[in-house]
Amino acid sequence: MFDELTDKLGNVFAKLRGRGVLTESDIKEGMREVRRVLLEADVNFALTREFLERVEKKAVGVLQLKSVQPAQQLVKIVHDELTTMLGERREGLRMSSVPPTIIMMVGLQGSGKTTTAGKLARKLRLENKSARLVAADVYRPAAIDQLETLGRALDVPVYADRTTQDVVKIAKAGIEQGVRGRDRVVIVDTAGRLQIDADMMDELKRLKAAIKPDEILFVADGMTGQEAVKIAQGFNEALDVTGVILTKLDGDARGGAALSIYGVLKKPIKYIGVGEKPDALEEFHPERMAGRILQMGDIVSLVEKAQEAFDETEAKKLEKKVRKEGMDLEDFLSAMRQMQKLGPFENLLKMLPGVSPKMLKDVKMDPKRMKHIEAIVLSMTPQERKKPEIINGSRRARIAKGCGRPVSDVNRLLEQFREMQKMMKKMGGAGGKGGGMPRLPFGGGGMFGMR
């Protein structure tokens, strides 16, 4: 997501920082480069022009400041203006004071609307807001089956009626069921088309008038760039949408749709889809996203991810045990499983300040390696996990055979685990001022970087 844009903007600002003192012509030249980068990222032309006009106007004042590094100030100005372009501030769902809150999902076929409806329902249920899905797409073959399958997988109730094609009747009955079930939210999954047509819009207008939704969320395929923005305009003119969900952003290195859609519609991006897994739907925060694009990091989102993924009771128990008795391989396996819940490690690294896509190109992080380590540890007996020092040559051969990995992988894991134990003892015994850090257990030749 945004890798290409991040890389190119990083190069522009690296050149400016290298000059030390900036002149007005330096800034104009830098802005020409930024303009080229934004247009290559498929950002709307008019929005790009307005963005650069605002940045240049503010940047002129930067040259008068003698106490601040002009290049750093310029990055701050670009960050603030990117935040404005992306929507200024986070806007959550409009929750009705009288439940259920009704959300109407709209968009073209193939945008990921049905899957996103399921992900949103799951997310709301994790926030203790009971949600129900209503299958109001009666035209696409197997659309109802898809939603019901999603509902079972995510433990979300689904209302469907295969006896009628009257979507207003179906939606109303689904909402009534939501009222009886005391659901906080009812999400209505509507029919899409391959392109906007009058029949679809008429049906959606009738549905909107009948159910009076609190939110009309337009679901757009982020990989279609400016096409997604044009389609969004068509839906907004017909329905006056209240927000946008951009899907498939994990496959979009440019980010043109995300950078353009708010500026054109003036409707907030509420969520972004960043993968196929049920938990791959993130709240959209304009300021944090601008920080990620400019390699300023997104520590707040990283902390929130950790809080969501980690079992606090389990973590405290593990910490107490490790402090008292030291870490064994059982503890290591438990900690590793908690970390896996955070998602791909390279995505977490991107949230750290100063980490660019270019820096991560040489870091080989194959998710299979985590599984290999898990298999090695699980092939050990409980006694071997608690006392790795008893694992001799014959035990290593048995473990390797049991997990289907070479003995060299078992040896490497045990060696690096010993390094980790030494590091933890030093940190515990010297207030964190122990010797140098051993190799990180990720990427390259580290523990999770086993070949």
LOMARTI-279285 format. One record per residue (C-alpha): residue in one letter; x, y, z; residue number from 1. Coordinates in Angstrom, 2 decimals. Each point is the difference from the previous one (the first is absolute). Layout:
# residues N
- type, east, north, up, seq
- a, X, Y, Z, NUM
...
//
This chain:
# residues 451
- type, east, north, up, seq
- m, 0.00, 0.00, 0.00, 1
- f, 1.49, 3.33, -1.19, 2
- d, 3.49, -1.58, -0.30, 3
- e, 0.71, 1.66, -3.35, 4
- l, -1.23, 3.40, 1.18, 5
- t, 1.91, -0.26, 3.29, 6
- d, 3.21, -0.95, -1.78, 7
- k, -0.15, 2.85, -2.53, 8
- l, -0.97, 2.70, 2.51, 9
- g, 2.79, -1.26, 2.28, 10
- n, 2.51, 0.55, -2.82, 11
- v, -1.26, 3.56, -0.62, 12
- f, 0.34, 1.02, 3.67, 13
- a, 3.36, -1.77, 0.37, 14
- k, 1.36, 2.25, -2.80, 15
- l, -1.38, 3.13, 1.68, 16
- r, 1.40, -0.97, 3.40, 17
- g, 3.40, -0.58, -1.60, 18
- r, 0.17, 3.66, -1.09, 19
- g, -0.19, 1.38, 3.56, 20
- v, -0.97, 3.61, -0.79, 21
- l, -2.96, 0.24, -2.37, 22
- t, -0.75, 2.76, -2.48, 23
- e, -3.36, 0.84, -1.55, 24
- s, 1.15, -1.64, -3.25, 25
- d, 0.90, -3.20, 1.96, 26
- i, -3.54, -0.15, 1.38, 27
- k, -1.54, 0.62, -3.46, 28
- e, 2.18, -2.76, -1.46, 29
- g, -0.97, -2.33, 2.89, 30
- m, -3.70, 0.76, -0.54, 31
- r, 0.34, -0.80, -3.72, 32
- e, 1.36, -3.40, 1.03, 33
- v, -2.84, -0.49, 2.51, 34
- r, -2.50, 0.92, -2.74, 35
- r, 1.50, -2.63, -2.32, 36
- v, -0.09, -2.64, 2.77, 37
- l, -3.66, 0.72, 0.86, 38
- l, -1.12, -0.09, -3.64, 39
- e, 1.90, -3.27, -0.54, 40
- a, -1.87, -1.33, 3.06, 41
- d, -3.25, 0.73, -1.90, 42
- v, -1.08, 2.84, 2.31, 43
- n, -2.71, 2.29, -1.44, 44
- f, 1.62, 2.81, -2.05, 45
- a, -2.04, 2.88, 1.47, 46
- l, 0.59, -1.23, 3.56, 47
- t, 3.75, -0.28, -0.67, 48
- r, 0.10, 3.62, -1.25, 49
- e, -1.93, 1.29, 3.05, 50
- f, 2.18, -2.06, 2.36, 51
- l, 3.25, 1.42, -1.44, 52
- e, -1.32, 3.58, 0.04, 53
- r, -0.74, -0.31, 3.73, 54
- v, 3.39, -1.62, 0.74, 55
- e, 1.96, 2.64, -1.99, 56
- k, -1.87, 2.84, 1.71, 57
- k, 0.89, -1.36, 3.45, 58
- a, 3.55, -0.97, -1.05, 59
- v, 0.92, 3.60, -0.87, 60
- g, -0.38, 0.86, 3.71, 61
- v, 2.30, -2.90, 0.95, 62
- l, 2.94, 1.70, -1.74, 63
- q, -0.30, 2.90, 2.46, 64
- l, 0.46, -2.33, 3.02, 65
- k, 3.66, -0.13, 0.96, 66
- s, -0.38, -2.20, 3.09, 67
- v, -1.65, -2.98, -1.73, 68
- q, 1.36, -2.29, -2.71, 69
- p, -1.94, 1.08, -3.12, 70
- a, -0.12, -3.53, -1.51, 71
- q, -1.48, -1.44, 3.21, 72
- q, -2.55, 2.81, 0.11, 73
- l, -0.90, -0.69, -3.63, 74
- v, -0.66, -3.68, 0.83, 75
- k, -2.28, 1.17, 2.84, 76
- i, -1.92, 2.29, -2.38, 77
- v, -0.40, -2.82, -2.56, 78
- h, -1.16, -2.32, 2.83, 79
- d, -2.66, 2.49, 1.11, 80
- e, -1.23, 0.56, -3.55, 81
- l, -0.05, -3.76, -0.74, 82
- t, -2.10, -0.43, 3.16, 83
- t, -2.42, 2.65, -1.31, 84
- m, -0.13, -1.72, -3.40, 85
- l, -0.80, -3.35, 1.66, 86
- g, -2.82, 1.40, 2.14, 87
- e, 1.53, 2.01, 2.88, 88
- r, -1.23, -2.20, 2.86, 89
- r, -1.38, -3.46, 0.74, 90
- e, -3.77, -0.26, -0.41, 91
- g, -1.61, -3.05, 1.58, 92
- l, -3.38, -1.56, -0.74, 93
- r, -3.12, 2.02, 0.81, 94
- m, -1.65, -2.10, 2.67, 95
- s, -3.74, 0.47, 0.45, 96
- s, -1.18, 0.96, 3.50, 97
- v, -2.81, -2.54, -0.47, 98
- p, 1.37, -3.39, -1.14, 99
- p, 0.45, -1.52, -2.42, 100
- t, 2.32, 2.25, -2.03, 101
- i, -0.72, -0.79, -3.66, 102
- i, 2.93, -0.12, -2.42, 103
- m, -0.59, -0.31, -3.73, 104
- m, 2.97, -1.33, -1.99, 105
- v, 0.13, 1.12, -3.67, 106
- g, 2.48, -0.43, -2.84, 107
- l, 0.73, -1.78, -3.26, 108
- q, 0.47, -3.75, -0.40, 109
- g, 3.54, -1.11, 0.73, 110
- s, 0.81, 2.82, 2.41, 111
- g, -0.07, -2.37, 2.99, 112
- k, -3.31, 1.32, 1.37, 113
- t, -1.39, -3.28, 1.36, 114
- t, 3.30, -1.05, 1.60, 115
- t, 0.41, 3.48, 1.49, 116
- a, -3.52, -0.16, 1.46, 117
- g, 1.04, -3.20, 1.82, 118
- k, 3.29, 1.51, 1.21, 119
- l, -1.79, 3.09, 1.30, 120
- a, -2.57, -2.13, 1.86, 121
- r, 2.83, -1.98, 1.61, 122
- k, 1.83, 3.19, 0.99, 123
- l, -3.13, 1.45, 1.59, 124
- r, -0.67, -3.20, 1.95, 125
- l, 3.57, 0.14, 1.39, 126
- e, -0.89, 3.54, 1.19, 127
- n, -2.99, -1.48, 1.86, 128
- k, -2.47, 1.32, -2.59, 129
- s, -2.10, -2.98, -1.05, 130
- a, -0.45, 0.04, -3.79, 131
- r, -2.22, -1.77, -2.50, 132
- l, 0.44, -0.32, -3.77, 133
- v, -2.90, 0.25, -2.47, 134
- a, 0.38, -1.64, -3.43, 135
- a, -1.69, 2.50, -2.35, 136
- d, 2.01, -0.91, -3.11, 137
- v, -2.55, -2.19, -1.77, 138
- y, 1.51, 0.13, -3.49, 139
- r, 3.59, -1.20, 0.17, 140
- p, 0.18, -3.80, -0.06, 141
- a, 0.98, -1.42, 3.40, 142
- a, 0.16, 3.47, 1.64, 143
- i, -2.32, -1.17, 2.81, 144
- d, 2.00, -3.22, 0.41, 145
- q, 3.22, 2.02, 0.22, 146
- l, -1.40, 2.24, 2.75, 147
- e, -1.39, -2.97, 1.96, 148
- t, 3.36, -1.80, -0.25, 149
- l, 1.76, 3.16, 1.22, 150
- g, -2.48, 0.35, 2.84, 151
- r, 0.64, -3.57, 1.21, 152
- a, 3.78, 0.45, -0.23, 153
- l, -0.08, 3.31, 1.91, 154
- d, -2.77, -0.99, 2.45, 155
- v, -2.29, 2.79, -1.28, 156
- p, -3.76, -0.65, -0.54, 157
- v, -1.29, 0.44, -3.56, 158
- y, -3.57, 0.71, -1.12, 159
- a, -0.89, -1.31, -3.46, 160
- d, -3.25, -0.67, -1.89, 161
- r, 0.24, -2.02, -3.22, 162
- t, -3.77, 0.12, -0.66, 163
- t, -0.04, 3.59, -1.29, 164
- q, 2.04, 2.49, -2.03, 165
- d, -1.59, 3.00, 1.72, 166
- v, 3.11, 1.51, 1.63, 167
- v, -2.02, 2.54, 2.01, 168
- k, -2.08, -2.82, 1.51, 169
- i, 3.17, -2.02, 0.78, 170
- a, 1.81, 2.96, 1.58, 171
- k, -2.99, 0.97, 2.15, 172
- a, -0.48, -3.58, 1.21, 173
- g, 3.73, -0.24, 0.81, 174
- i, -0.11, 3.24, 1.98, 175
- e, -3.09, -1.20, 1.89, 176
- q, 1.88, -3.17, 0.89, 177
- g, 2.89, 2.20, 1.19, 178
- v, -2.42, 1.95, 2.24, 179
- r, -1.37, -3.23, 1.49, 180
- g, 3.54, -1.32, 0.51, 181
- r, 1.02, 3.32, 1.66, 182
- d, 2.85, 0.45, -2.46, 183
- r, 1.95, 3.25, 0.19, 184
- v, 0.71, 0.01, -3.76, 185
- v, -1.67, -1.42, -3.12, 186
- i, 2.12, -0.02, -3.17, 187
- v, -1.92, -0.24, -3.29, 188
- d, 2.07, -1.47, -2.86, 189
- t, -1.48, 1.37, -3.24, 190
- a, 0.33, -1.13, -3.62, 191
- g, 2.77, 1.34, -2.20, 192
- r, 0.43, 0.12, -3.76, 193
- l, 3.02, -0.13, -2.28, 194
- q, -0.63, 3.71, -0.62, 195
- i, -2.39, 2.71, 1.18, 196
- d, -3.45, -0.25, -1.61, 197
- a, -3.37, 1.67, 0.53, 198
- d, -1.81, -3.16, 1.23, 199
- m, 2.55, -0.63, 2.75, 200
- m, -0.05, 3.60, 1.18, 201
- d, -3.83, 0.11, 0.01, 202
- e, -0.08, -3.13, 2.16, 203
- l, 2.59, 1.42, 2.40, 204
- k, -1.94, 3.30, 0.24, 205
- r, -3.21, -1.93, 0.84, 206
- l, 1.87, -2.04, 2.59, 207
- k, 1.49, 3.12, 1.58, 208
- a, -3.44, 1.65, 0.22, 209
- a, -1.52, -3.14, 1.56, 210
- i, 2.60, -0.87, 2.66, 211
- k, 1.43, 3.50, 0.72, 212
- p, 3.59, -1.19, 0.66, 213
- d, 2.23, 1.78, 2.52, 214
- e, 2.98, -0.69, -2.25, 215
- i, 0.33, -0.58, -3.75, 216
- l, 3.52, -1.33, -0.50, 217
- f, 1.38, -0.10, -3.53, 218
- v, 2.47, -2.89, -0.44, 219
- a, 2.69, 0.73, -2.61, 220
- d, 2.78, -2.16, -1.42, 221
- g, 3.09, 2.10, 0.83, 222
- m, 2.01, -1.66, -2.79, 223
- t, -2.17, 1.64, -2.69, 224
- g, 1.42, 3.45, 0.85, 225
- q, -1.82, 2.96, -1.59, 226
- e, -2.69, -2.33, -1.37, 227
- a, -1.03, -0.69, 3.61, 228
- v, -0.32, 3.76, 0.57, 229
- k, -2.24, 0.44, -3.08, 230
- i, -2.23, -2.90, 1.08, 231
- a, -0.18, 1.45, 3.53, 232
- q, -1.20, 3.30, -1.47, 233
- g, -2.82, -1.82, -1.82, 234
- f, -1.17, -1.77, 3.17, 235
- n, 0.29, 3.20, 2.05, 236
- e, -2.09, 2.03, -2.44, 237
- a, -2.78, -2.63, 0.13, 238
- l, 0.10, -0.94, 3.71, 239
- d, 1.99, 2.65, 1.90, 240
- v, 2.32, -2.59, 1.57, 241
- t, 1.22, 0.63, 3.55, 242
- g, 3.40, -1.67, -0.25, 243
- v, 2.40, -2.17, -1.98, 244
- i, 1.73, -3.33, 0.57, 245
- l, 3.03, -0.56, -2.25, 246
- t, 0.82, -3.67, -0.60, 247
- k, 3.07, -1.83, -1.37, 248
- l, 2.40, 2.72, 1.15, 249
- d, 2.54, -2.70, 0.86, 250
- g, 0.42, -0.51, -3.75, 251
- d, 0.16, 3.71, -0.89, 252
- a, 3.54, 1.41, 0.23, 253
- r, -1.06, 3.34, -1.53, 254
- g, -2.94, 1.15, 2.14, 255
- g, -1.63, 2.40, -2.49, 256
- a, -3.58, -0.90, 1.00, 257
- a, 0.69, 0.46, 3.73, 258
- l, 1.64, 3.38, -0.61, 259
- s, -2.76, 1.24, -2.31, 260
- i, -3.34, -1.33, 1.18, 261
- y, -0.51, 2.30, 3.01, 262
- g, 1.08, 3.11, -1.91, 263
- v, -2.46, -0.72, -2.82, 264
- l, -2.98, -1.24, 2.08, 265
- k, 0.61, 1.76, 3.33, 266
- k, -1.23, -3.24, 1.58, 267
- p, 2.27, -1.72, 2.55, 268
- i, 1.86, -3.25, -0.55, 269
- k, -1.18, -1.99, 3.03, 270
- y, 1.80, -3.33, -0.48, 271
- i, 2.62, -1.55, -2.27, 272
- g, 0.31, -3.65, -1.04, 273
- v, 3.61, -1.20, 0.21, 274
- g, -0.28, -3.73, -0.71, 275
- e, -2.30, -2.98, -0.39, 276
- k, -0.05, -1.17, 3.62, 277
- p, -3.06, 0.78, 2.17, 278
- d, 2.00, 2.45, 2.16, 279
- a, 1.49, 1.87, -3.01, 280
- l, -2.30, 3.03, 0.35, 281
- e, 1.56, 3.04, 1.68, 282
- e, -1.46, 3.27, 1.22, 283
- f, 1.27, 2.83, -2.20, 284
- h, 1.89, 2.81, 1.74, 285
- p, 1.12, 2.74, -2.46, 286
- e, 2.78, 1.34, 2.23, 287
- r, 1.46, -3.45, 0.68, 288
- m, -0.16, -0.94, -3.70, 289
- a, 1.81, 3.21, -0.96, 290
- g, 2.67, -0.93, 2.56, 291
- r, 0.41, -3.45, -1.55, 292
- i, 0.32, 1.45, -3.51, 293
- l, 2.75, 2.41, 1.13, 294
- q, 1.84, -2.67, 2.07, 295
- m, -0.86, 1.83, 3.23, 296
- g, -1.40, -3.23, 1.42, 297
- d, -3.34, -0.95, 1.51, 298
- i, 0.80, -1.07, 3.54, 299
- v, -3.58, 0.60, 1.23, 300
- s, -1.44, -2.54, -2.47, 301
- l, 2.79, -2.43, 0.87, 302
- v, -0.86, 0.23, 3.72, 303
- e, -3.73, -0.39, -0.74, 304
- k, 0.75, -3.11, -2.09, 305
- a, 2.01, -1.46, 2.86, 306
- q, -2.74, 0.75, 2.55, 307
- e, -2.57, -1.69, -2.23, 308
- a, 2.14, -3.08, -0.70, 309
- f, 1.60, -0.70, 3.37, 310
- d, -1.70, -1.77, 2.88, 311
- e, 0.88, 2.30, 2.92, 312
- t, -0.47, -2.66, 2.69, 313
- e, 2.15, -2.48, -1.93, 314
- a, 2.67, 2.66, -0.65, 315
- k, 0.23, 0.97, 3.69, 316
- k, 0.20, -3.65, 1.04, 317
- l, 2.78, -0.60, -2.52, 318
- e, 1.92, 3.11, 1.11, 319
- k, -0.21, -1.01, 3.66, 320
- k, 1.14, -3.55, -0.78, 321
- v, 2.91, 1.16, -2.20, 322
- r, 1.20, 2.49, 2.63, 323
- k, -0.04, -2.66, 2.69, 324
- e, 1.21, -3.12, -1.81, 325
- g, 1.32, 1.19, -3.36, 326
- m, -1.38, -0.80, -3.44, 327
- d, -0.33, -3.54, -1.33, 328
- l, -1.13, -1.17, -3.44, 329
- e, -3.60, -0.42, 1.22, 330
- d, -0.06, 3.71, 0.89, 331
- f, 1.66, 0.88, -3.30, 332
- l, -2.68, -1.94, -1.95, 333
- s, -2.76, 1.79, 1.92, 334
- a, 1.55, 3.43, -0.70, 335
- m, 0.52, -0.86, -3.67, 336
- r, -3.66, -1.00, -0.43, 337
- q, -1.09, 3.32, 1.53, 338
- m, 2.28, 1.86, -2.43, 339
- q, -1.44, -1.84, -2.98, 340
- k, -3.39, 1.54, 0.79, 341
- l, 1.46, 3.42, -0.86, 342
- g, 0.30, -0.96, -3.66, 343
- p, 2.99, -0.03, -2.40, 344
- f, 3.10, 1.34, 1.74, 345
- e, 0.99, 2.24, -2.93, 346
- n, -3.34, 1.85, 0.36, 347
- l, 0.83, 0.71, 3.65, 348
- l, 3.48, 1.26, -0.90, 349
- k, -1.55, 2.49, -2.44, 350
- m, -1.77, 1.65, 2.96, 351
- l, 3.35, 0.93, 1.57, 352
- p, 1.41, 3.49, -0.71, 353
- g, 2.65, 0.11, -2.72, 354
- v, -0.70, -3.48, -1.41, 355
- s, -0.43, 0.18, -3.78, 356
- p, -1.17, -2.65, -2.49, 357
- k, 3.54, 0.06, -1.49, 358
- m, 1.49, -1.00, 3.37, 359
- l, -2.32, -3.02, 0.19, 360
- k, 0.82, -1.32, -3.48, 361
- d, 3.01, -1.95, 1.28, 362
- v, -1.83, -1.32, 3.07, 363
- k, -1.24, -3.47, -0.88, 364
- m, -2.95, -0.86, 2.23, 365
- d, -1.77, -3.11, -1.19, 366
- p, -3.04, -0.80, 2.19, 367
- k, 0.85, -3.71, -0.47, 368
- r, 3.10, 0.47, 2.15, 369
- m, -2.13, 0.80, 3.02, 370
- k, -1.86, -3.26, -0.62, 371
- h, 3.30, -1.87, -0.28, 372
- i, 1.12, 1.27, 3.42, 373
- e, -3.38, -0.91, 1.50, 374
- a, 0.31, -3.52, -1.48, 375
- i, 3.51, -0.42, 1.46, 376
- v, -1.09, 1.05, 3.51, 377
- l, -3.14, -2.17, -0.15, 378
- s, 2.14, -3.02, -0.96, 379
- m, 1.79, 0.29, 3.35, 380
- t, -1.19, -1.71, 3.17, 381
- p, -1.35, 2.26, 2.81, 382
- q, 3.21, -0.70, 1.93, 383
- e, 2.18, 1.07, -2.96, 384
- r, -1.96, 3.25, -0.36, 385
- k, 0.50, 0.78, 3.68, 386
- k, 3.69, -1.02, 0.01, 387
- p, 1.46, 0.52, -3.51, 388
- e, 3.48, -0.73, 1.40, 389
- i, -0.84, -3.76, 0.15, 390
- i, -0.47, -0.16, -3.78, 391
- n, 2.99, -2.04, -1.20, 392
- g, 0.87, -1.27, -3.47, 393
- s, -2.44, -2.94, -0.08, 394
- r, -2.84, 2.18, 1.33, 395
- r, 0.72, 2.62, -2.69, 396
- a, -0.17, -2.68, -2.70, 397
- r, -3.35, -1.26, 1.38, 398
- i, -1.43, 3.55, 0.17, 399
- a, 1.13, 0.73, -3.58, 400
- k, -1.62, -3.20, -1.24, 401
- g, -3.21, 0.75, 1.91, 402
- c, -0.47, 3.46, -1.53, 403
- g, 1.40, -0.73, -3.46, 404
- r, 2.76, 2.63, 0.21, 405
- p, 3.78, -0.51, -0.29, 406
- v, 2.06, -0.44, 3.19, 407
- s, 1.80, 3.27, -0.90, 408
- d, -3.31, 1.90, 0.54, 409
- v, -0.40, -1.60, 3.45, 410
- n, 3.62, 0.93, 0.86, 411
- r, -0.50, 3.59, -1.19, 412
- l, -3.20, 0.42, 2.03, 413
- l, 1.64, -1.30, 3.19, 414
- e, 3.09, 2.16, -0.51, 415
- q, -2.00, 3.17, -0.56, 416
- f, -2.33, -0.83, 2.88, 417
- r, 3.07, -0.16, 2.28, 418
- e, 1.04, 3.44, -1.30, 419
- m, -3.45, 1.33, 0.84, 420
- q, 0.17, -1.47, 3.53, 421
- k, 3.42, 1.64, 0.58, 422
- m, -1.33, 3.35, -1.23, 423
- m, -3.02, -0.18, 2.31, 424
- k, 2.20, -0.86, 3.00, 425
- k, 2.25, 2.99, -0.73, 426
- m, -2.96, 2.33, -0.41, 427
- g, -1.56, -1.29, 3.21, 428
- g, 3.23, 0.11, 1.98, 429
- a, 1.28, 3.40, -1.16, 430
- g, -3.17, 2.03, -0.41, 431
- g, 0.07, -0.47, -3.72, 432
- k, 3.65, 1.11, -0.32, 433
- g, 1.41, -3.39, -0.89, 434
- g, 2.26, -0.82, -2.91, 435
- g, -0.81, 0.44, -3.66, 436
- m, -3.24, -1.28, -1.41, 437
- p, 0.20, -3.41, -1.68, 438
- r, -1.32, -0.35, -3.53, 439
- l, -3.67, 0.79, -0.19, 440
- p, -2.14, -3.15, -0.26, 441
- f, -1.55, 1.24, -3.26, 442
- g, 1.10, 0.13, -3.60, 443
- g, 3.50, -0.58, -1.39, 444
- g, 1.82, -2.64, 2.00, 445
- g, -2.06, 0.54, 3.15, 446
- m, -2.17, -2.56, 1.73, 447
- f, -3.02, 0.55, -2.26, 448
- g, 2.24, 0.39, -3.03, 449
- m, 0.99, -3.67, -0.21, 450
- r, 0.66, -1.14, -3.52, 451
//
